């Protein structure tokens, strides 16, 4: 499987080497995941642009919503990683 490619029928991104990234992506809805992954697209520099690229009806609002959710999930994943040390 190619890194970042969805497994057939699962709509969950798999194959990234970073377990924290996999955890965050699995916690997102398919629409939120599309925004998060669009942020890695060449030329996309803001969450609003990522949401627009992902086809969001209200890119500024959706981009900010996904940004906040990803930050919360990343902080939670970091806290788990630190407590495991």
HELIX and SHEET records of a PDB file:
HELIX    1   1 UNK A   19  UNK A   27  1                                   9    
HELIX    2   2 UNK A   30  UNK A   38  1                                   9    
HELIX    3   3 UNK A   47  UNK A   53  1                                   7    
HELIX    4   4 UNK A   59  UNK A   84  1                                  26    
END                                                                             
